[in-house]
Structures are given as C-alpha cells and as structure tokens.
Amino acid sequence: MVRALVLLALGGQGPAGHAPCRVLCARSFGTPPPPPTGTPPPEDPPRERLRRQEQIAAVARQVATQCHLLSSSAPIPTDPISFHHSPYGVFQLPPGDPFPEPVTVTWIQVMTLALALVCEPHENLALAELTLRRLAPRFLASLRLLDPGSNALLHPDAADGVLERLLPHGEMLFLNEGFIQGMDREMGIKRSR
C-alpha cells in the first residue's frame, strides 16, 4: 500500500550548495493509522493538515538529498523520454522520522524533477519501481510538466485521473501492456521504442 505520492522540483546547485527543493504536488492515500494507546486524542484539522505537510516536506528533502548524492557521482540523463533509464532509489525512514511507523520511500528522478512513493515497509520494491517508471511519464504528461512554462497547479484533475487508473486508492497494480498502451492512446502519449 502506498501512503503518499510526492512530486518535487529539485533545487539546483548554487555557490552555497543546494537550493531547497519545492513540492509541486502531493497526494495521501488511505486513512492514517490510529494513535497508539495512551496518546492524546487526534489534533484539530488545521494542525493535522500542517503535520501532514511537514511529513511530505521531510520526505521531499530526503529525496532531494538522495538525488543530489546520486547526481554528484553519476551523470543524470537529460532526455525526458528515457524514463526506463532514469535514476531510481529506495530508502527507509525509521519510526518517528517523520511518520509514527517505519516507511519505505522509492523515488525516480526525471531531469530536475523527482517522483516518490511513500510505502509501507513490507511493500514489493520491484512493483514499486515498475509503478514509478510507468507512472512518471504519464503523471508528468498529465500535469504538462514536460512542457516549458507549465504549472502543476493548473492541471490537478488530469493528474487525479492518472492516479485513479495506475494507483487507485494507493494500491500498486500489476498491469498488462495492453492497458498501458490504451491509456497512452487516450492521453496522446507517444511511446518510445
């Protein structure tokens, strides 16, 4: 089960190091686990929303750090069509940092963007990588982020449609190639050979 999806713009390198990353889009799936016995009751909605935003921001910072570490040791492909060769990584966050239970984060870097899935620790990592590699080109195309001057905030309905098909309710699916090809035709995505 996927707990959250995070799309972020990686900060560039400047004279003082790396510029901060920026969360472009985030989605949470499922309901948060109940608090452990003996803990205070759930917080009010605005405070809970702020806590979730901080969780997403913490994941984004970790992903950006991983991407920068990888890019400092190996060149990153600049071809936006090479999603099959885009850098990919996995790391775990222990309980309380920032989620109350351990989670596994899988990510893929596409040019100056990164897409990450926050998964339960027992999740199938091969399926998570396949999901990211299938989701990335379609999700970015739906948000039109591969077009110059695009803005993710202008296309949330299209992104929701992609997520409903490829990651319904946070469930990663084993999808056949015919389904993927049909979805690409509907979205007008040209497939590379």
CORCOR-V169067 format. One record per residue. OMEGA is omega in degrees with one decimal (999 if undefined). NEAR is the number of other C-alpha atoms within 8 Angstrom. Layout:
BEGIN
((OMEGA:NEAR) (OMEGA:NEAR))
END
This chain:
BEGIN
((176.6:8) (179.6:12) (-177.9:12) (173.4:12) (-179.4:12) (173.1:14) (-177.4:12) (172.3:13) (-179.5:11) (175.7:11) (179.3:11) (177.7:7) (177.0:8) (-178.8:7) (-178.2:4) (-179.5:5) (-176.7:6) (173.2:8) (-178.1:8) (177.1:8) (-179.5:11) (177.3:9) (-180.0:11) (-176.4:10) (176.7:9) (176.5:10) (174.1:7) (-180.0:7) (176.9:9) (178.1:7) (179.3:4) (-179.4:4) (179.5:4) (-179.9:4) (178.6:7) (179.9:5) (178.4:4) (178.0:4) (-179.9:6) (179.8:4) (-179.4:5) (-178.5:6) (178.1:6) (-173.9:6) (180.0:6) (-179.8:6) (177.9:8) (178.0:10) (178.2:8) (178.2:8) (178.0:8) (178.0:8) (178.3:8) (176.2:9) (-179.8:10) (179.3:10) (178.2:9) (177.0:9) (-179.4:10) (179.0:13) (179.1:10) (179.0:8) (179.7:11) (178.1:12) (178.5:8) (180.0:9) (-179.9:9) (176.9:8) (-180.0:8) (-177.9:8) (177.4:9) (-179.1:7) (-179.0:6) (178.0:6) (179.2:6) (177.8:8) (179.2:9) (179.5:6) (-176.9:6) (-178.4:9) (-173.6:6) (-179.5:8) (-179.6:10) (-178.9:5) (180.0:6) (179.0:11) (-176.3:8) (177.9:9) (179.7:8) (170.5:8) (179.8:7) (173.6:9) (-179.3:11) (178.2:10) (177.1:10) (-176.8:8) (0.9:7) (-178.8:11) (-178.5:11) (178.2:7) (-179.7:7) (176.5:12) (174.4:13) (180.0:13) (174.1:13) (-177.3:15) (174.4:14) (179.1:14) (177.1:12) (-176.5:12) (-178.5:10) (178.5:8) (173.6:10) (177.9:15) (-176.2:14) (173.0:13) (174.6:14) (-172.8:12) (171.6:13) (-171.7:11) (-178.2:8) (-175.1:4) (178.1:9) (-175.1:6) (176.2:7) (176.8:6) (178.0:10) (178.2:12) (178.7:11) (178.5:8) (179.2:11) (-178.2:13) (175.4:11) (-176.7:8) (-173.1:10) (-176.7:11) (-177.9:10) (179.3:11) (179.4:11) (176.6:10) (-179.2:10) (177.2:12) (-177.2:14) (-178.9:11) (177.4:11) (176.4:8) (177.9:6) (175.6:5) (-178.0:4) (-178.7:9) (-176.9:9) (-176.2:11) (-177.2:7) (-172.8:6) (-175.9:11) (-179.0:9) (178.7:6) (178.3:9) (178.3:11) (178.5:8) (177.8:8) (-179.3:13) (178.5:10) (-179.1:9) (-173.6:7) (-177.7:10) (-174.8:11) (178.5:9) (178.8:7) (178.9:11) (175.3:8) (-174.4:12) (168.1:8) (-175.7:5) (177.8:6) (-176.1:6) (178.1:6) (177.8:6) (-179.5:8) (179.1:9) (177.8:8) (178.5:8) (177.9:8) (178.0:12) (179.0:9) (-176.9:7) (-179.2:7) (179.0:6) (177.6:9) (-177.9:6) (175.9:5) (-178.2:4) (999:2))
END
